[in-house]
Amino acid sequence: MIKVLMHRCFVAAALMAAVTVSCSKAYAEDRKEKPHEEPAAAPEWMEVPVLDRGPYYHFFTHYMTDGEQTQRNYSFYWSENDKVSFWVAYPMNAGLMGVGRRPNPQPWAKDPLLEKAGLEQPDVSLKFKGYTRGHQIASADRYLWDSNAQTYYSSNMTPQLYDVNGFIWVTLEQKVRDWSRRCDTLYVVSGCVIENSTEATLCGDVEATVPTAYWKALLRYNSARTSGYGGYSGCGVFVWHKGHSQSDVISSRDAMPLSALEKKVGIKLFPLLDSVLGKKLAAKVKDEDPRREDFWGW
């Protein structure tokens, strides 16, 4: 049985929020538009951002089981128009990563939650035309068989350049795993920038938006509270989706405070921090510069 070092947040109320093809301008203009509707309540999990993107975005959660213990694996915010997830959110620590053998061959598959909801999705057993299948939660972030298999669902894939997926992005994924082993819990939001993208590609007969950038938001919690504010410390990372060389690794030039990442991406990250720490301390966590904190090692 895995012992998970997850601290529990008690909050009075749930947070309310709810071929490669170079496309012409018509691609962006032809996407369906609907007036904004009030989103559903988000679960009381620290990693989940505010759900405020409107009725064509859909929130789901996958769960994993170890013995008799069931816990969340990852949540995702699916864009019906773009056929990719705007973000995937999940907790990380040594226990949640687990140990064991990952499935072989790699179990690429459609997401059963999207199928049940009647939402169109790429068949990622096929490849994106001209792009790799880029994980948002990395396969190596989950080693238990069922939890790892879920990382190969279409909901976790975006069309990603090999020069990003195989070089700079993988070095960030390695850092995330290293950081998660050195704290009680690392809350992760891994996302992509799809607004205003004018490029799409095919996966089978389904067209998916090609992101213009990728980002990760990281919130570290240590019960020892030896650094940060109330045990919390934050880090944002932003990477443009363009050609990178094999020598490119993630570095301090890509890091920024969470508050800066929120503005850059247009998102409200870790909203439960306000309830756990109070607004003043939560703001300090988000304004903290990770390049000046020893823990992140930039």
DAWOZI-V348650 format. One record per pair of residues at least 24 apart in sequence whose ideal C-beta (glycine too) atoms are under 10 Angstrom apart, sorted by the first residue. I is the first residue (numbers start at 1). GAP is how many residues later the second one is. Records with the same first field share a line. If there is no record, write none. Layout:
I=GAP / GAP
This chain:
1=65 / 66 / 67 / 68 / 94
2=62 / 64 / 65 / 67 / 69 / 91 / 92 / 93 / 94 / 95 / 96 / 97 / 142
3=66 / 90 / 91 / 92
4=62 / 65 / 67 / 87 / 89 / 90 / 91 / 92 / 180 / 181
5=86 / 88 / 89 / 90 / 91 / 178 / 179 / 180 / 216 / 217 / 218
6=39 / 40 / 65 / 66 / 85 / 87 / 89 / 90 / 178 / 179 / 181 / 215
7=39 / 177 / 178 / 214 / 215 / 216 / 224 / 269
8=36 / 38
9=35 / 36 / 37 / 212 / 263 / 264 / 266 / 267
10=34 / 265 / 266
11=33 / 35 / 260 / 261 / 263 / 264 / 265
12=32 / 263
13=28 / 31 / 262
14=26 / 27 / 28 / 29 / 30 / 258
15=26 / 27 / 28 / 29 / 30 / 33 / 34 / 35 / 36 / 253 / 256 / 257 / 259 / 260
16=24 / 25 / 26 / 34 / 35 / 36 / 255
17=24 / 25 / 31 / 32 / 33 / 34 / 35 / 36 / 42 / 251 / 254
18=24 / 32 / 33 / 34 / 35 / 36 / 37 / 39 / 40 / 41
19=109 / 110 / 111 / 182 / 183
20=108 / 109 / 110 / 111 / 139 / 179 / 180 / 181 / 182 / 190
21=108 / 109 / 178 / 179 / 180 / 181 / 186 / 189
22=176 / 177 / 178 / 179 / 188
23=174 / 175 / 176 / 177 / 178 / 184 / 186 / 187
24=174
25=173
26=172
27=170 / 171 / 172 / 173 / 180 / 182
28=53 / 167 / 168 / 169 / 170 / 171 / 172 / 181
30=51
31=25 / 48 / 49 / 50 / 51 / 178
32=24 / 48 / 49
33=48
39=38
42=33 / 35 / 47 / 229 / 230
43=29 / 32 / 229
44=228 / 231
45=27 / 30 / 44 / 45 / 46 / 142 / 227
46=43 / 45 / 139 / 141 / 173 / 175 / 186 / 224 / 225 / 226 / 227 / 230
47=25 / 27 / 28 / 40 / 41 / 42 / 43 / 44 / 45 / 138 / 139 / 140 / 141 / 142 / 170 / 171 / 172 / 222 / 223 / 225
48=24 / 27 / 29 / 39 / 41 / 42 / 139 / 141 / 221 / 222 / 223 / 224
49=26 / 28 / 37 / 38 / 40 / 140 / 142 / 168 / 213 / 216 / 218 / 219 / 220 / 221 / 222
50=212 / 217 / 218 / 219 / 220 / 221
51=24 / 26 / 217 / 220
52=214 / 215 / 216
53=24 / 26 / 33 / 34 / 142 / 213 / 214
54=25 / 26
55=25
56=24 / 25 / 26
57=24 / 25 / 28 / 29 / 30
58=27 / 55 / 56 / 59 / 61 / 97
59=26 / 30
60=25 / 51 / 53 / 54 / 56 / 57 / 59 / 95
61=28 / 29 / 52
62=26 / 28 / 49 / 50 / 51 / 75 / 84 / 85 / 87 / 88 / 89 / 91 / 93 / 94
63=83 / 84 / 87
64=32 / 34 / 78 / 80 / 81 / 82 / 83 / 84 / 85 / 86
65=79 / 81 / 82
66=29 / 30 / 32 / 78 / 80 / 81
71=24 / 25 / 76
72=24 / 75
73=64 / 68 / 69 / 71 / 73 / 74 / 75 / 76 / 77 / 78
74=62 / 63 / 67 / 68 / 73 / 76 / 77 / 79 / 81 / 82 / 114 / 116
75=62 / 80 / 114
76=35 / 37 / 38 / 60 / 61 / 77 / 79 / 80 / 114 / 115
77=78 / 112 / 114 / 190
78=33 / 35 / 36 / 39 / 41 / 43 / 76 / 77
79=40 / 113 / 115 / 116 / 129 / 130
80=34 / 37 / 39 / 40 / 41
81=113 / 128
82=76 / 110 / 112 / 113 / 115 / 118 / 125 / 126 / 127 / 128 / 129
83=31 / 36 / 37 / 38 / 39 / 71 / 72 / 74 / 75 / 76 / 111 / 117 / 120 / 123 / 124 / 125 / 126
84=37 / 38 / 50 / 52 / 70 / 71 / 72 / 73 / 74 / 75 / 107 / 108 / 110 / 113 / 124 / 125 / 126 / 127
85=26 / 29 / 51 / 52 / 68 / 69 / 70 / 71 / 72 / 73 / 105 / 106 / 107 / 109
86=50 / 72 / 103 / 105 / 106 / 107 / 108 / 109 / 125 / 179 / 181
87=49 / 101 / 102 / 103 / 104 / 105 / 128 / 129 / 130 / 178 / 180 / 182
88=47 / 48 / 49 / 63 / 67 / 68 / 69 / 70 / 100 / 101 / 102 / 103 / 104
89=47 / 48 / 98 / 99 / 100 / 101 / 102 / 128 / 180 / 181
90=46 / 47 / 51 / 52 / 57 / 61 / 66 / 96 / 97 / 98 / 99 / 100
91=89 / 94 / 95 / 96 / 97 / 128 / 130
92=45 / 46 / 49 / 50 / 84 / 85 / 87 / 88 / 89 / 91 / 93 / 94 / 95 / 96 / 126 / 128
93=87 / 88 / 89 / 90 / 91 / 92 / 93 / 94 / 128
94=83 / 86 / 87 / 88 / 89
95=85 / 90
96=45 / 46 / 47 / 48 / 51 / 84 / 89 / 90
97=41 / 43 / 44 / 45 / 46 / 47 / 50 / 51 / 80 / 83 / 84
98=43 / 44 / 45 / 46 / 47 / 49 / 50
99=44 / 45
100=42 / 43 / 44 / 45 / 47 / 48
101=42 / 43 / 44 / 47
102=37 / 38 / 40 / 41 / 42 / 43 / 45 / 46 / 47 / 49 / 50
103=36 / 42 / 43 / 45 / 46 / 48 / 49
106=27 / 33 / 42 / 43 / 45 / 46
107=38 / 41 / 42 / 43 / 44 / 45 / 46
108=25 / 41 / 44 / 45 / 46 / 49
109=40 / 41 / 43 / 44 / 45
110=43 / 44 / 45
111=39 / 41 / 42 / 43 / 44 / 45 / 46
112=38 / 41 / 43
113=37 / 40 / 42
114=39 / 40 / 41
115=39
119=36
120=85 / 86 / 87
121=32 / 33 / 34 / 36 / 82 / 83 / 85 / 87
122=32 / 33 / 35 / 36 / 37 / 79 / 80 / 81 / 82 / 83 / 84 / 85 / 86
123=31 / 80 / 81 / 82 / 83
124=28 / 29 / 30 / 31 / 32 / 33 / 79 / 80 / 82 / 84
125=27 / 29 / 78 / 79
126=76 / 77 / 78 / 79 / 80
127=32 / 74 / 75 / 76 / 77
128=29 / 30 / 31 / 32 / 72 / 73 / 74 / 75 / 76 / 78 / 80 / 82
129=30 / 71 / 72 / 73 / 74 / 75 / 78 / 79
130=29 / 31 / 32 / 71 / 72 / 80
131=26 / 27 / 28 / 29 / 30 / 31 / 33 / 34 / 70 / 71 / 72 / 77 / 79 / 110
132=25 / 26 / 27 / 28 / 29 / 30 / 31 / 32 / 33 / 34 / 37
133=24 / 25 / 26 / 27 / 32 / 70
134=24 / 25 / 26 / 27 / 28 / 30 / 31 / 32 / 35 / 36 / 58 / 77 / 80 / 107
135=25 / 30 / 34 / 35 / 38 / 55
136=24 / 52 / 53 / 54 / 55 / 56 / 78 / 80
137=36 / 39 / 51 / 53
138=31 / 32 / 34 / 35 / 36 / 38 / 39 / 50 / 52
139=34
140=30 / 33 / 34 / 36 / 37
141=32 / 35 / 36 / 39 / 47 / 49
154=49 / 52 / 54
156=34
157=46 / 51
158=32 / 33 / 34 / 36 / 50 / 51 / 52 / 53 / 56 / 83
159=33 / 40 / 41 / 42 / 43 / 44 / 49 / 50 / 51 / 52 / 82
160=32 / 50 / 51 / 54 / 81
161=49 / 50 / 80 / 81 / 82 / 83
162=81 / 82
163=78 / 79 / 80 / 81 / 82 / 83 / 85
164=47 / 49 / 50 / 75 / 76 / 77 / 78 / 79 / 80 / 84
165=49 / 76 / 79
166=78 / 80
167=76 / 77 / 78 / 79 / 80 / 81 / 82 / 83
168=46 / 71 / 72 / 76 / 77 / 78 / 79 / 80 / 81 / 82 / 83 / 86
169=45 / 47 / 68 / 70 / 72 / 75 / 79 / 81
170=79 / 80
171=77 / 78 / 79 / 80
172=42 / 43 / 44 / 46 / 65 / 67 / 77 / 78 / 79 / 82 / 83
173=43 / 77
174=75 / 76
175=41 / 43 / 60 / 62 / 74 / 75 / 121 / 122 / 123
176=40 / 42 / 59 / 61 / 74
178=119
179=39 / 41 / 56 / 116 / 117 / 118
180=38 / 40
182=38 / 40 / 113 / 115
183=35 / 36 / 37 / 38 / 39 / 40 / 41 / 45 / 48 / 49 / 50 / 112
184=36 / 37 / 38 / 39 / 40 / 47
185=34 / 35 / 36 / 37 / 38 / 46
186=32 / 33 / 34 / 35 / 36 / 47 / 49
187=30 / 31 / 32 / 33 / 34 / 45 / 47 / 82 / 83 / 85 / 86
188=28 / 29 / 30 / 31
189=26 / 27 / 28 / 29 / 30 / 47 / 69 / 72 / 76 / 78 / 80 / 81
190=24 / 25 / 26 / 27 / 28 / 47
191=24 / 25 / 26 / 47 / 70 / 74 / 76 / 78
192=47 / 49 / 73
193=45 / 47 / 48 / 71 / 72 / 73
195=70 / 71
197=44
199=42
210=31
211=29 / 30
212=28 / 29 / 30
213=25 / 26 / 27 / 28 / 29 / 51 / 52
214=24 / 25 / 26 / 27
215=24 / 39 / 41 / 46 / 49 / 50 / 52
216=34 / 38 / 39 / 45
217=41 / 44 / 45 / 48 / 50 / 52 / 53 / 69
218=37 / 40 / 43 / 51 / 52 / 72 / 78
219=39 / 50 / 51 / 53 / 54 / 66 / 67
220=65 / 70 / 73 / 75 / 76
221=55
222=73
226=69
227=61 / 66 / 67 / 68
228=53 / 56 / 57 / 60 / 65 / 67
229=44 / 48 / 49 / 51 / 52 / 53 / 54 / 55 / 56 / 57 / 59
230=43 / 46 / 47 / 48 / 51 / 52 / 54 / 55
231=45 / 46 / 54
232=38 / 41 / 44 / 45 / 49 / 50 / 52 / 53 / 54 / 56
233=25 / 52 / 55 / 57 / 60 / 62 / 63
234=24 / 25 / 27 / 35 / 36 / 39 / 48 / 50 / 51 / 52 / 53 / 54 / 55 / 56 / 59 / 62
235=26 / 53 / 54 / 55 / 56 / 58 / 60 / 61 / 63
236=24 / 25 / 26 / 28 / 29 / 33 / 50 / 54
237=24 / 53 / 59 / 61
238=26 / 27
250=48
251=40 / 47
252=37 / 38 / 39 / 40 / 44 / 45 / 46
253=38 / 45
254=44
255=34 / 35 / 36 / 38 / 41 / 43
256=33 / 34 / 35
257=28 / 29 / 30 / 31 / 32 / 33 / 34 / 35
258=24 / 25 / 27 / 28 / 29 / 30 / 32
259=24 / 25 / 26 / 27 / 28 / 29
260=26 / 27 / 29
261=25
262=24
